[in-house]
C-alpha cells in the first residue's frame, strides 16, 4: 500500500528545528512513496539551512554525518545568473526584488504541497485553501496580506488538476529526497510518475515551477541532476522523460506549460558545475559561532561563545 500524505500541511511545514541562530535542521521524508512499485526507500536524509546556503546530510555506517550540497544551491552558485532574472531584479529595485523573489519561492513551496494533496487523494477543497495559506504565512513570518495569493493559487491548482487529467498521471513518489554518492549533491524530486505521452505510457520526473515566464537553463540542469540520482537509487525503474511544468493564466479553461527537457544540451554542463561547486564549497568556512548561556562577569565569557563545525553542531543536537 502506498504511503499517504505525511500528516498534511501542519507537519510538512512544522518539522523544522532551529539548532543555532540562523541555522535550521529538518528531517526529510517523502510526501508520497509507492512501496508496491518502488519497494524500499533510501535511508533518512536531513536538511541544514545556514546563511542562505542549503546542505543535506545523512549518517553513514559509523554514525558520522556525510554532507551533500543542495542541487539548487550548487547550480545557483556555479551557473551565471540568467539575464532575465537580472533584469527582473533591476526592475524591482535591488533589495525589494530579492525580498519578492524570496516570497515567491514560498508561494512555490505552498503550491507544491497543495498539488501533492490533489494528486494523492484525487480531490481538493478550494474553499479551505485560504485557511491553510494563513497557517503557512504565519509559520514562515510572511506578511498576512499575501492571502491575496489565494485566487492565483486556486487557478494554479486547477491547472495542475488539468495536467493530471490530460496525462492520466499516477504518482510513484512525491518530494522524494535523494543524494548522489560520488558527486555529493542532494535534493527533493517534486514528482516521479507514470503518465501518457505521445500515445505511450511512460515513467517521468516532473519538476513544478510556479513562474509564468518560461523555463531557464538552470531548470534543465536541475532535472538532469535529479535523473542521475534516481538512476543510482532505483535502477530497476527506468525514467523515460523529464519535464518542467508550470501553470498558465486562464479565464475559463485551466491550462499549463509542459516542456520536455529530456534531450537538453545544457544538461551536459552538469559534471563541470559539480567540480566548480566542490571548489567553491572548499573555500567556505563551514563553521558557526554559537552564543548563549548565562553571562557571569566573574567567570569570564569563554563559556558563552563556542565555535563549532557543522559536524560538531549536528552531533551536539543529535
Backbone as a ProteinNet text record, in pm:
[ID]
protein_1_A
[PRIMARY]
XXXXXXXXXXXXXXXXXXXXXXXXXXXXXXXXXXXXXXXXXXXXXXXXXXXXXXXXXXXXXXXXXXXXXXXXXXXXXXXXXXXXXXXXXXXXXXXXXXXXXXXXXXXXXXXXXXXXXXXXXXXXXXXXXXXXXXXXXXXXXXXXXXXXXXXXXXXXXXXXXXXXXXXXXXXXXXXXXXXXXXXXXXXXXXXXXXXXXXXXXXXXXXXXXXXXXXXXXXXXXXXXXXXXXXXXXXXXXXXXXXXXXXXXXXXXXXXXXXXXXXXXXXXXXXXXXXXXXXXXXXXXXXXXXXXXXXXXXXXXXXXXXXXXXXXXXXXXXX
[TERTIARY]
84.3	0	87.3	46.1	125.2	114	222.4	226.1	145.7	66.1	-19	52.9	-21	35.9	92.6	214.6	281.9	218.2	103	27.9	-4.1	-21.3	-71.8	16.2	-42.6	36.4	107.4	40	97.4	231.7	243.2	369.1	470.9	423.4	516.6	593.6	522.5	588.5	634.9	598.9	631.1	745.7	808.4	914.1	1052.4	1062.7	1187.5	1234.7	1360.6	1417.1	1533.5	1534.7	1647.1	1750.9	1870.1	1973.9	2080.9	2077.9	2164.4	2104.9	2148.9	2095.5	2117.8	2007.1	2017.4	2044.7	2044.9	2070.8	1951.6	1887.6	1773.1	1802.3	1736.3	1755.8	1619.2	1610.2	1483.9	1510.7	1443.2	1448.5	1344.8	1386.3	1301.6	1239	1120.4	1056.1	968.8	948.3	865	721	653.4	510.8	433.1	484.1	419.5	526.9	510.3	604.6	529.4	532.5	461.2	548.3	525.9	610.8	587.9	473	445.5	537.2	554.8	634.1	780.9	810.2	947.3	1016.2	939.2	994.2	1051.6	1178.2	1229.3	1279.1	1258.7	1308	1454.3	1527.8	1664.8	1661.2	1777	1784.6	1753.5	1725.8	1681	1783.5	1731.5	1814.4	1769.5	1864.8	1836.8	1879	1814	1846.9	1889.6	2001.1	2056.7	2061.4	1999.1	1999.8	2077.4	2174.7	2257.7	2301.8	2262.8	2309.3	2291.9	2174.9	2146	2201.6	2273.1	2326.4	2249.4	2224.1	2149.1	2235	2240.9	2313.3	2219.6	2249.8	2182.8	2288.2	2244	2337.1	2261	2334.6	2282.5	2393.1	2359.8	2458	2507	2640.1	2697.4	2696.7	2761.2	2759.7	2832.5	2915	2984.2	2912.6	2790.3	2708	2770.6	2848.2	2907.4	2827.3	2802.5	2727.3	2809.6	2746.7	2807.3	2727.7	2798.3	2731.3	2720	2610	2583.3	2533.4	2579.6	2532.3	2394.9	2308.1	2177.5	2194.6	2116.9	2122.1	2098.6	1997	1965.3	2075.1	2132.8	2243.5	2364.5	2394.5	2507.4	2492.3	2374.8	2351.8	2355.5	2293.7	2290.4	2429.6	2516.6	2649.8	2752.5	2718.6	2816.6	2772.4	2642.9	2592.6	2568.7	2608	2582.9	2433.6	2404.1	2264.7	2198.1	2076.1	2001.3	1983.3	2008.3	1985.2	1842	1746.6	1606.1	1585.6	1653	1640.3	1708.9	1823.7	1894.5	1807.7	1746	1658.7	1540	1483.2	1368.3	1407.9	1524.7	1570.1	1595.3	1653.4	1679	1547.2	1451.8	1321.4	1249	1267.1	1200.4	1273.5	1402.9	1478.3	1552.6	1660.9	1756.6	1697.4	1704.3	1663.1	1515.6	1431.3	1288.3	1263.7	1344.5	1333.1	1372.1	1479.6	1523.1	1417.7	1356.6	1253.4	1132.8	1094.1	980.9	1013.7	1138.6	1180.4	1171.2	1210.6	1202.4	1057.4	968.7	828	766.8	808.1	756.1	806.5	923.4	972.2	880	832.8	736.8	604.8	565.3	444.1	459.4	575.1	600.3	598.2	656.1	657.2	515.6	434.2	295.6	220	241.9	176.2	214.5	342.9	388.6	310	294.5	226.2	81.4	14.8	-126.6	-146	-56.2	-63.9	-42.8	44.9	67.6	-60	-129.5	-254.6	-356	-368.1	-461.4	-423.4	-295.3	-250.1	-273.4	-251.3	-263.2	-409.1	-489.5	-627.6	-724.6	-687	-778.3	-885.4	-880.8	-977.9	-906.5	-967.6	-910	-1019.3	-1034.1	-1137.1	-1079.3	-1111.9	-1060.4	-1109.6	-1224.3	-1280.1	-1201	-1117.5	-1035.9	-894.5	-864	-726.9	-681.4	-766.4	-723.4	-684	-758.4	-723.8	-589.4	-562	-433.8	-320.4	-346.6	-246.2	-213.7	-314.8	-291.5	-198.1	-215.6	-126.7	16	30.8	163.8	231.2	157.3	213	258.1	176.6	209.8	335.8	345.4	459.9	590	584.5	704.9	723.2	645.8	660.3	650.3	555.7	530.6	412.1	416.9	307.6	170.1	77.2	-56.9	-126.8	-89.9	-159.8	-132.9	-41.1	-16.2	-128.4	-233.6	-351.1	-411	-364.5	-405.9	-360.1	-269.5	-226.8	-340.6	-444.6	-546.6	-603.6	-650.2	-714.2	-615.2	-492.2	-389.1	-360.5	-350.4	-323.8	-436.7	-559.8	-673.2	-664.1	-631	-620.3	-502.5	-392.5	-274.4	-301.6	-374.7	-408.2	-502.7	-596.9	-684.3	-603.3	-501.6	-416.3	-343.3	-297.7	-229.3	-327.4	-449.5	-551.1	-579	-577.5	-598.7	-485.4	-364	-248.9	-266.1	-309.6	-330.9	-434	-542.8	-648.5	-599	-535.9	-492.2	-394.8	-303.7	-195.7	-217.6	-332	-361.7	-242	-202.7	-82.3	-106.6	-16.5	-22	112.9	114.1	242.3	310.4	441.8	526.5	594.5	634.4	694.6	674.5	653.1	636.8	728	808.3	905.6	996.9	1049.9	1142.1	1282.7	1349.7	1480.6	1591.5	1679.3	1786.6	1920.3	2028	2162.4	2245.8	2351.4	2444.6	2568.6	2602.9	2709.8	2850.7	2872.9	3008	3016.2	2908.9	2909.4	2870.6	2819.8	2790	2695.2	2587.9	2476.2	2349.6	2247.3	2122.6	2007.5	1886.7	1769.6	1641.6	1530.2	1398.2	1336.1	1300.4	1237.9	1088.2	1034.7	893	802.7	808.8	716.6	789.1	774.4	808.6	677.7	644.5	511.1	509.8	398.7	368.6	263.8	270.9	180.7	172.9	69.9	54.4	134	208.5	285.1	308.9	267.2	282.6	227.6	107.2	35.5	106.1	193.4	261.3	245.8	264.3	267.4	413.9	454.4	595.2	611.5	733.9	772	844.8	815.4	873	903.6	1000.1	1023.8	966.5	884.7	823.4	860.6	920.3	958.4	863.7	796.3	696.5	763.6	731.9	774.1	648.7	644.4	524.4	526.1	641.8	650.9	585.5	549.5	480.6	566	694.3	778.5	870.6	834.3	913.8	1012.4	1086.8	1184.6	1325.3	1418.7	1554.2	1652.8	1772.4	1880.6	1899.4	1891.7	1910.9	1806.6	1685.8	1579.5	1611.8	1671	1708.8	1815.8	1916.6	2026.8	1976.6	1888.6	1830.7	1760.9	1682.9	1612.7	1709.7	1818.2	1911.9	1996.5	2016.2	2080.1	1988.7	1858.5	1762.4	1759.4	1763.9	1761.3	1881.4	1999.7	2119.5	2106.3	2049.5	2031	1931.6	1824	1721.5	1780.2	1860.6	1920.1	2003.7	2068.2	2151.8	2067.8	1963.3	1883.1	1776.2	1725.4	1617.6	1648.8	1754.6	1796	1692.8	1603	1504.5	1380.6	1365.3	1251.7	1305.5	1298	1356.4	1272.3	1339.2	1273	1288.9	1176.4	1178.5	1194.2	1135.1	1134.6	1145.8	1200	1197	1130.8	1044.1	964.6	968.9	955.8	918.1	770.4	702.4	559.9	541.2	453.6	414.9	272.5	202	65.1	65.1	-42.9	-65.9	-185.6	-187	-304.4	-419.7	-542.2	-657.4	-782.2	-885.4	-1014	-1112.7	-1136.3	-1236.8	-1179.4	-1084.9	-1032.9	-891.6	-868.9	-733.7	-634.5	-514.7	-412.5	-274.3	-172.2	-39.2	67.9	192.4	309	367.3	405.3	474.9	586.2	710.9	824.6	910.6	932.3	1017.3	1163.9	1235.5	1375.4	1470.8	1420.6	1499.6	1629.1	1622.3	1739	1810.2	1803.3	1864.7	2015.2	2061	2204.9	2271.2	2197.6	2254	2287	2220.6	2246.2	2390.1	2456	2595.3	2689.9	2640.4	2722.3	2729.4	2641.2	2629.7	2762.2	2840.7	2966.4	3062.9	3063.1	3153.2	3104.3	2972.7	2919.2	2947.9	2945.8	2979.6	3121.8	3215	3354.5	3370.3	3302.5	3308	3250	3142.7	3079.9	3174.1	3252.7	3349.9	3453.8	3499.1	3598.4	3540	3418.8	3356.5	3327.1	3280.6	3246.7	3371.9	3482.6	3609.2	3657.8	3617.4	3657.4	3573.6	3457.3	3368.5	3416.9	3400.3	3433	3307.3	3293.9	3172.5	3178.1	3198.5	3192.4	3095.3	3045.9	2949.1	2980.7	2961	2980.8	2847	2841.4	2719.8	2735.1	2641.1	2645.1	2524.1	2546.4	2434.9	2481	2386.5	2417.8	2411.2	2437.2	2433.9	2567.3	2561.4	2681.7	2719.1	2842.8	2895.4	3029	3030.1	3149.1	3266.4	3238.3	3346.5	3416	3339.9	3396	3448.7	3408.3	3452.2	3349.7	3378.6	3280.3	3310.5	3413	3450.2	3337.2	3258.7	3152.3	3033.5	3031.6	2918.6	2940.3	3062.3	3094	3161	3105.5	3158.7	3162	3275.7	3287.3	3281.4	3187.2	3165.1	3164.5	3211.4	3190.5	3047.4	2998.7	2864	2853.9	2959.7	2959.6	2943.9	3019.9	3012.3	2874.1	2819.4	2688.2	2579.9	2588.1	2489.2	2500	2622.5	2640.9	2590	2609.3	2565.4	2413.3	2344.2	2199.1	2129.7	2207	2150.1	2061.1
-119.9	0	124.1	225.4	347.1	431	497.1	586.3	711.4	759	874.7	1004.2	1115.1	1246.3	1246.6	1299.8	1297	1397.2	1357.3	1433.1	1574.3	1587.6	1709.6	1831	1945.5	2068.5	2100.5	2083.4	2126.8	2061.1	1932.1	1864.2	1885.9	1905.1	1932.6	2060.9	2163.3	2291.4	2308.7	2215.8	2234	2149	2072	1979.9	2044.7	2171.1	2245.4	2289	2259	2289.4	2386.1	2493.5	2586.6	2535.9	2499.2	2442.3	2544.9	2660.5	2773.4	2895.2	3013.9	3134.9	3131	3133.5	3135.6	3000.7	2893.8	2759.2	2669.8	2614.6	2527.7	2387.5	2291	2149.8	2085.4	1999.9	1931.9	1789.3	1693.6	1556.1	1541.8	1489	1486.8	1349.3	1350.4	1226	1255.2	1155.7	1173.2	1202.8	1287.9	1309.1	1186.4	1121.6	1000.6	907.9	777.2	678.5	548.8	503.3	382.9	260.9	200.1	89.2	-36.7	-44.2	-160.7	-164.4	-49.2	-43.4	-10.2	62	107	32.5	-46.8	-125.1	-33.5	-49.7	20.7	161.3	252.2	388.2	395.7	494.1	519.3	562.7	558.4	597.3	745.4	781.2	917.3	1022.7	1134.2	1247.5	1368	1452.5	1571.9	1694.9	1807.9	1931.7	2037.1	2101.8	2205.9	2335.9	2440.8	2572.5	2669.7	2738.7	2833.7	2946.8	3069	3189.7	3180.1	3135.3	3130.9	3009.3	2924	2801.4	2682.1	2587.6	2468.7	2345.6	2262.4	2136.2	2022.6	1905.3	1784	1694.8	1608.3	1511.3	1386.5	1278.8	1154.7	1093.3	991	926.3	798.1	781.6	663	545.1	434.4	313.5	332.3	436.3	468.1	577.1	608.6	710.6	849.8	871.9	1002.6	1073.8	1205.2	1276.9	1295.9	1267.9	1288.2	1399.4	1502.6	1620.4	1617.3	1678.8	1691.1	1833.3	1891.9	2025.7	2015.5	2108.3	2114	2133.6	2061.9	2076.6	2221.3	2283.2	2421.5	2518.3	2496.6	2581.6	2563.9	2439.5	2411.8	2484.5	2477.5	2541.1	2693.2	2746	2891.5	2949.1	2873.6	2924.6	2903.9	2827.8	2797.7	2839	2849.8	2887.3	3038.4	3107.1	3252	3282.2	3390.4	3429.3	3461.7	3412.5	3435.9	3585.8	3633.8	3775.7	3818.9	3727.6	3760.3	3787.2	3707.6	3729.2	3858.2	3887.3	4011.9	4132.3	4127.7	4238.5	4252.9	4139.7	4143.3	4205.8	4166.9	4223.1	4372.7	4415.1	4557.9	4634	4579.6	4645.3	4656.7	4554.4	4554.5	4643.1	4665.8	4755.3	4686.7	4619.5	4569	4482.2	4531.3	4452.1	4415.3	4505.2	4473.7	4361.2	4355.7	4247	4114.1	4115.1	3992.1	3945.2	4041	4006.1	3943.8	4002	3947.4	3809.3	3791.5	3660.4	3555.1	3593.6	3500.9	3463.8	3563.2	3536.8	3449.7	3472	3389	3245.2	3228.2	3092.9	3022.9	3097.3	3040.3	3008.8	3094.2	3066	2931.4	2911.2	2786.6	2666.5	2680.9	2571	2533	2633.6	2606	2539.9	2588	2528.3	2381.5	2349.3	2210.3	2121.6	2169.8	2092.3	2064.9	2167.8	2152.5	2066.2	2077.9	1993.1	1846.4	1822.8	1685.9	1627.6	1707.9	1660.7	1622.6	1706.1	1678.6	1550.6	1533.7	1416.7	1287.5	1291	1170	1131	1227.2	1195	1200.6	1274.4	1290.9	1394.9	1457.9	1561.6	1675.5	1793.8	1909.5	2012.8	2059.8	2158	2298.8	2366.1	2501.3	2600.4	2572.6	2665.4	2666.8	2565.3	2560.3	2612.5	2651.2	2690.5	2812.5	2913.4	3035.5	3010.6	2926.6	2895.7	2825.7	2733.8	2663.3	2759.7	2851.9	2951	3042	3079.9	3165	3097.2	2967.3	2892	2895.3	2874.8	2873.7	3010.8	3117.9	3252.8	3284	3246	3270.9	3194.2	3069.2	2985.5	3040.6	3101.2	3148.2	3300.2	3366	3511.1	3591	3554.1	3625.6	3718.4	3842.5	3937.8	3878.6	3905.1	3847.3	3888.8	4004.7	4049.9	3959.1	3862.5	3769.4	3667.3	3678.8	3596.7	3633.9	3745	3781.3	3676.9	3588.5	3477.8	3377.9	3384.8	3279.7	3251.4	3354.5	3331.5	3277.1	3328.3	3279.2	3131.6	3096.5	2957.4	2865.3	2909.7	2827.1	2794.4	2894	2871.9	2781.3	2799.9	2716.5	2570	2546.8	2409.1	2347.6	2428.2	2379.8	2342.8	2423.8	2394.2	2262.5	2238.7	2112.8	1996.3	2017.1	1914.1	1879.9	1980.4	1956.2	1872.7	1899.9	1821.1	1674.1	1649.1	1511.9	1440.3	1510.8	1452.3	1425.6	1526.3	1515	1399.6	1381.3	1282.7	1155.8	1147.1	1031.8	1002.6	1103	1096.6	1013.4	918.4	836.4	848.1	894.6	917.5	788.6	788.4	683.6	735.7	863.4	927.7	1078.3	1142.2	1287.7	1343.6	1442.8	1504.1	1398.3	1311.5	1209.4	1267.5	1249.7	1311.2	1209.6	1242	1152	1224.2	1145.9	1202.6	1128.2	1196.6	1134.6	1091.8	962.3	912.5	956.3	999.6	1041.4	1189.5	1246.8	1390.3	1476.2	1414	1480.4	1598.9	1578.7	1672.5	1595.1	1666.3	1602.7	1698	1644.7	1729.1	1648.3	1719.8	1657.4	1666.4	1552.6	1547.3	1570.2	1666.8	1701.8	1582.1	1527.7	1420.2	1316.6	1191.5	1079.7	1007.5	984.5	934.8	850.9	782.8	725.6	816.2	832.8	925.2	892.7	944.4	928.4	1036.5	994.7	1090.9	1031.3	1105.5	1060.6	919.2	896.7	769.8	651.1	678.5	573.1	597.4	492.6	504.6	508.6	614.8	632.5	662.2	646.9	696.5	828	923.9	1057.5	1122.8	1213.8	1308.8	1442	1501.7	1630.8	1729.1	1840.3	1944.7	2062.9	2100.1	2206.7	2342.6	2435.9	2575.2	2662.1	2755.4	2837.5	2962.1	2999	3118.4	3099	3209.4	3203.8	3259.8	3282.9	3347.8	3249.9	3123.2	3024.9	2954.1	2862.5	2783.2	2827.6	2809.9	2858.3	2742.2	2776	2679.1	2601.9	2671.4	2607.3	2499.2	2519.4	2421.1	2290.7	2301.5	2182.7	2102.9	2173.1	2106.4	2042.9	2112.1	2059.2	1925.5	1917.6	1794.3	1678.3	1707.2	1600	1559.2	1650	1611.4	1514.3	1542.8	1453.5	1318.2	1321.2	1197.1	1108.6	1168.9	1091.9	1025.6	1098.4	1040	924.9	944.8	840.6	711.3	722.1	604.2	523.7	592.5	523.9	452.7	518	462.4	364.3	384.3	299.2	253.6	174.8	134.7	49	-15.2	-102	-26.7	98.8	180	286	255.5	341.8	467.3	580.9	708.3	736.3	752.4	773.6	920.5	1009.5	1152.5	1236.4	1358.9	1457.7	1584.9	1644.6	1759.9	1872	1993.4	2106.6	2135	2164.7	2201.7	2336.7	2419.3	2545.2	2580.5	2654.9	2695.4	2811.8	2824.3	2941.2	3018.7	3147.8	3228	3186.9	3185	3148.8	3217	3218.3	3274.1	3163.8	3070.9	2967.6	2826.2	2798	2662.3	2654.2	2575	2562.2	2511.3	2568.5	2528.6	2543.3	2493.7	2484.4	2468.6	2485.8	2457	2323.2	2242.8	2116.5	2104.5	2117.7	2117.4	1993.6	1920.8	1802.8	1847.9	1818.7	1859.3	1739.5	1627.3	1504.2	1516.9	1583.2	1594	1728.2	1786.8	1917.4	1916.3	2009.8	2026.1	2088.8	2173	2237.1	2136.8	2021.2	1920	1869.6	1885.3	1841.6	1925.2	2037.6	2121.5	2067.1	1974.3	1928.2	1879.7	1793.7	1747.6	1861	1964.4	2077.4	2163.4	2175.7	2250.5	2177.7	2045	1966.8	1998.1	2002.8	2031.5	2174.3	2268.4	2407.1	2419.3	2346.2	2351.4	2300.1	2197.9	2145.3	2250.7	2323	2427.5	2538.4	2582.2	2691.4	2650.5	2526.7	2484	2468	2427.9	2414	2549.6	2657.2	2792.3	2845.8	2784.5	2832.3	2789	2876.9	2845.5	2787.1	2656	2591.4	2569.1	2678	2677.6	2786.1	2771.6	2868.1	2901.4	3026.3	3069.9	3065.2	2987.2	2971.8	3053.1	3143	3231.3	3202.9	3180.7	3154.2	3133.3	3093.5	3065.5	3188.5	3167.4	3275.1	3350	3481.1	3563.1	3582	3549.2	3569.8	3642.2	3772.4	3853.6	3809.6	3743.5	3694.7	3575.9	3484.7	3364.9	3391.4	3502.4	3531.7	3486	3516.2	3494.3	3374.6	3298.5	3185	3084.2	3064.7	2964.4	3011.8	3140.2	3194.9	3193.4	3164	3164.6	3034.2	2966.6	2837.2	2832.5	2798.9	2784.5	2636.7	2601.8	2463.1	2444.3	2330	2292.5	2240.9	2228.8	2175.4	2033.4	1955.3	1818.2	1820.5	1906.8	1916.8	1967	2062.1	2117	2009.7	1928.6	1821.5	1718	1677.4	1577.8	1629.9	1758.5	1818.6	1818.8	1827.3	1837.3	1706.1	1598.7	1470.1	1413.8
0	0	0	-73.6	-84.5	42.6	73.3	189	158.9	256	232.6	269.7	253.2	282.9	424.4	441.5	571	667.6	722.8	823.5	778.9	650	587.5	613.2	586.4	582.8	713.6	827.7	955.8	982.9	955	983	873.5	750	641	668.1	721.9	744.3	889.2	977.4	1117.3	1168.4	1082.4	1123.1	1110.4	1147.1	1134.2	1272.5	1302.9	1434	1418.4	1496	1495	1594.7	1545.7	1633.1	1669.5	1603.9	1637.7	1568.7	1608.1	1546.7	1395.6	1320.6	1175.1	1111.5	1191.4	1138.6	1172.9	1070.5	1092.5	1040.8	1102.8	1071	1050.8	950.2	922.6	876.3	937.5	888.1	778	664.7	546.4	525.1	468.8	427.3	307.4	224.9	106.8	148.1	72.2	95	48.8	-54.4	-106.3	-161.3	-135.6	-187.6	-214.3	-337.9	-378.3	-347.5	-231.7	-188.4	-271.7	-339.9	-422.6	-544.2	-609.1	-731.3	-707.5	-599.1	-576.1	-463.2	-387.6	-278	-169	-131.2	-13.8	-46.5	50.4	37.8	80.7	25.7	75.5	221.5	288.1	428.9	446.7	571.7	602.6	561.4	515.3	476.5	557.6	595.1	673.9	593.2	622	551.9	653.4	622.4	707.7	628.4	680.5	616.1	703.2	641.1	714.8	624.4	658.9	588.5	437.5	395.7	252	180.8	253.5	193.7	248.5	160.3	198.7	177	280.6	273.8	313.3	262.2	307.2	373.2	461.3	516.8	559.8	572.4	627.1	712.3	788.8	874.5	808	804.2	742	840.1	799.7	881.7	1015.3	1025.7	1151	1230.5	1186.7	1252.1	1242.8	1136	1110	1001.7	1017	913.5	786	671.5	539.5	469.8	424	370.3	218.6	171.2	28.2	2	-106.8	-143.9	-208.6	-176.8	-242.7	-393.1	-472.5	-619.2	-659.3	-600.9	-638.8	-595.6	-476.9	-432	-523	-558.2	-646.6	-779.8	-837.3	-967.2	-953.7	-849.3	-829.2	-809.5	-740.6	-708.3	-819.3	-920.7	-1025.4	-1165.2	-1187.7	-1319.7	-1323.3	-1429.3	-1437.6	-1422.2	-1351.5	-1331	-1463.5	-1479.9	-1603.5	-1627.8	-1750	-1782.2	-1753.8	-1772	-1744.8	-1596	-1510.8	-1366.9	-1325.1	-1382.5	-1351.7	-1386	-1503	-1545.8	-1450.8	-1411	-1320.7	-1186.9	-1132.9	-1005.6	-1015.8	-1130.2	-1150.9	-1157.6	-1233.3	-1248.1	-1114.1	-1029.4	-899	-798.2	-823.7	-736.6	-624.7	-655.9	-557.2	-449	-323	-207.6	-212.4	-260.6	-268	-367	-472.3	-568.5	-506.9	-425.6	-358.7	-258.7	-188.7	-92.1	-161.9	-274.9	-350.1	-404.9	-450.4	-501.7	-392.1	-269.4	-156.7	-127	-131.5	-105.1	-214.7	-339.1	-447.7	-435.3	-376.7	-351.1	-251.7	-149.7	-55	-125.5	-217.4	-295.5	-365.8	-427.9	-499.2	-406.1	-286	-189.6	-148.8	-120	-81	-195.6	-317	-434.1	-448.3	-426.8	-433.7	-336.6	-213.1	-109.8	-148.7	-199.7	-233.5	-358.4	-455	-574.4	-536.8	-439.4	-392.5	-333	-252.9	-193.2	-301	-402.8	-511.7	-586.3	-612.4	-688	-609.6	-479.8	-399	-375.9	-336.6	-298.7	-416.1	-521.1	-634.1	-608.5	-489.9	-454.9	-384.1	-389.5	-320.2	-298.8	-175.6	-142.1	-154.7	-263.3	-287.4	-182.5	-122.1	-23.7	106.9	128.8	250.5	227.9	105.6	72.4	152.7	165.4	231.8	376.9	447.3	585.4	595.9	505.2	505.1	471.3	380.5	343.2	460.5	538.7	654.9	754.9	775.1	864.1	811.4	682.2	620.9	633.6	605.8	614.8	756.6	854.4	994.9	1034.4	991.4	1026.8	970.9	853	785.9	794	882.4	905	776	693.6	568.5	591.9	538.4	562	532.3	623.8	612.8	484.3	428	307.7	188.3	205.4	95.7	81.5	165	139.9	4.8	-51.7	-187.9	-289	-245.6	-332.5	-356.9	-275.3	-275.1	-412.8	-481.7	-611.8	-714	-709.9	-801.1	-773.6	-646.1	-609.9	-654.2	-637	-679.5	-828.1	-907.9	-1052.1	-1085.3	-1014.3	-1040.7	-1006.2	-898	-859.6	-962.2	-1013.6	-1120.3	-1244.9	-1276.3	-1391.5	-1371.3	-1248.2	-1219.7	-1230.1	-1182.8	-1196.1	-1341	-1426.8	-1569.3	-1628.1	-1583.2	-1626	-1585.6	-1461.6	-1415.3	-1502.1	-1534.3	-1616.9	-1759.2	-1818.8	-1958	-1978.3	-1880.9	-1897.3	-1814.4	-1745.9	-1660.3	-1569.1	-1494.5	-1412.3	-1286.2	-1261.1	-1140.3	-1068.5	-944.3	-875.7	-833.2	-845	-786.9	-660.6	-663.8	-547.5	-559.8	-445.7	-442.9	-334.8	-372	-280.6	-219.2	-302.7	-255.2	-250.3	-137.9	-114.6	-141.7	-235.5	-275.8	-272.7	-277.7	-281	-383.5	-430.5	-524.7	-446.9	-447.3	-360.6	-398	-523.5	-563.2	-599.2	-649	-681.7	-562.3	-457	-329.6	-344.1	-419.3	-417.1	-381.8	-338.9	-296.7	-322	-317.2	-337	-333.8	-331.1	-328.8	-467.9	-523.8	-656	-639.5	-712.3	-697.4	-721.5	-843.7	-881.7	-966.1	-929.8	-1017.4	-1043.8	-1169.5	-1200.9	-1328.1	-1349.3	-1479.9	-1544.3	-1675.4	-1743.4	-1892.2	-1956.4	-2100.9	-2173.2	-2275.3	-2355	-2493.2	-2595	-2734.4	-2755.9	-2703.4	-2720.1	-2655.9	-2556.9	-2484.3	-2334.4	-2257.6	-2111.8	-2070.7	-2004	-1969.9	-1821.5	-1772.3	-1639.8	-1658	-1571.3	-1588.3	-1454.9	-1457.9	-1348.6	-1392.9	-1308.2	-1338.9	-1229.2	-1267.5	-1171.9	-1189.6	-1081.3	-1084.9	-1067.5	-1154.9	-1141.1	-1137.4	-1043.4	-1027.6	-1114.4	-1170.2	-1253.7	-1389.1	-1450.9	-1580	-1694	-1668.3	-1768.9	-1839.8	-1838.5	-1910.1	-1819.9	-1879.3	-1806.9	-1845.4	-1751.4	-1770.8	-1780	-1818.2	-1829.8	-1699.3	-1588.8	-1458.6	-1433.5	-1485.1	-1465.8	-1538.1	-1653.3	-1730.7	-1656.5	-1607.5	-1537.1	-1408.3	-1338.5	-1214.4	-1240	-1344.7	-1377.7	-1402.8	-1471.5	-1504.4	-1383.4	-1288.9	-1163	-1087	-1086.7	-1024.4	-1094.4	-1226.2	-1303.8	-1270	-1258.5	-1224.8	-1087.8	-990.6	-858.1	-863.3	-937.7	-947.6	-1005.3	-1108.6	-1172.6	-1074.7	-980.8	-882.2	-776.9	-728.9	-620.1	-667.6	-789.9	-841.4	-984.1	-1001.6	-1136.8	-1209.5	-1135.7	-1199.1	-1248.5	-1207.2	-1253.2	-1348.5	-1476.8	-1579.4	-1599.2	-1601	-1631.4	-1780.3	-1848.7	-1993.2	-2031.6	-1951.1	-1984.9	-1858.3	-1873.9	-1765.8	-1818.9	-1736.7	-1779.4	-1676	-1723.7	-1640.5	-1662.8	-1553.3	-1559.2	-1492.9	-1548.1	-1483	-1524.1	-1439.7	-1473.1	-1571.7	-1644.8	-1730.9	-1676.5	-1702.6	-1668.9	-1760.2	-1705.4	-1788.1	-1734.3	-1816.7	-1775.8	-1737.7	-1830.6	-1806.9	-1803.5	-1891.9	-1903.4	-1847.3	-1744	-1687.3	-1791.4	-1791.4	-1887.1	-1823.9	-1892.6	-1831.2	-1938.4	-1896.4	-1980.5	-1938.5	-2034	-2007.2	-2109.8	-2062.8	-2155.4	-2134.1	-2242.1	-2240.1	-2240.1	-2128.9	-2114.9	-2124.2	-2176.1	-2175.7	-2254.9	-2368.6	-2456.5	-2443.8	-2326.3	-2301.9	-2328.3	-2409	-2430.9	-2309	-2239.9	-2121.2	-2012.1	-2011.5	-1909.9	-1914.8	-2029.9	-2043.1	-1956.5	-1904.9	-1816.4	-1673.7	-1640.7	-1502.5	-1442.9	-1509.4	-1447.7	-1415.4	-1498.5	-1476.1	-1359.2	-1345.2	-1231.7	-1100.1	-1104.1	-984.8	-939.3	-1033.4	-999.3	-947.2	-1011.5	-964.4	-823.6	-798	-665.5	-557.8	-590.6	-494.2	-459.5	-560.8	-537.7	-449.7	-484.3	-409.4	-265.4	-246.1	-110.6	-25.3	-87.7	-13.9	37.4	-31	9.2	125.3	148.6	253.7	390.7	486	625.1	689.1	681.3	730.7	881.8	951.7	1097.1	1140.9	1260.5	1310.3	1455.5	1490.9	1629	1701.5	1807.4	1886.8	2014.7	2037.4	2154.2	2242.1	2371.9	2461.7	2605.2	2688.2	2828.5	2917.6	3045.7	3145.1	3147.2	3134.5	3143.5	3290.7	3321.8	3457.4	3440.7	3472.9	3451.2	3537.1	3647.6	3732.8	3667.6	3612.4	3549.5	3409	3348.2	3212.7	3108.9	2983.9	2877.4	2789.1	2822.8	2737.1	2722.2	2829.2	2822.5	2738.7	2703.6	2627.7	2477.4	2436.3	2293	2256.5	2157	2113.8	1961.8	1905	1760.1	1723.9	1637.5	1601.5	1450.2	1405	1265.1	1252.6	1129.6	1110.6	1166.6	1151.4	1203.6	1355.2	1422.2	1568.1	1611.3	1537.8	1570	1559.3	1454.6	1435.7	1545.6	1578.8	1684.2	1819.5	1840.9	1966.9	1978.8	1862.8	1864	1824.3	1816.8	1775.2	1885.7
[MASK]
++++++++++++++++++++++++++++++++++++++++++++++++++++++++++++++++++++++++++++++++++++++++++++++++++++++++++++++++++++++++++++++++++++++++++++++++++++++++++++++++++++++++++++++++++++++++++++++++++++++++++++++++++++++++++++++++++++++++++++++++++++++++++++++++++++++++++++++++++++++++++++++++++++++++++++++++++++++++++++++

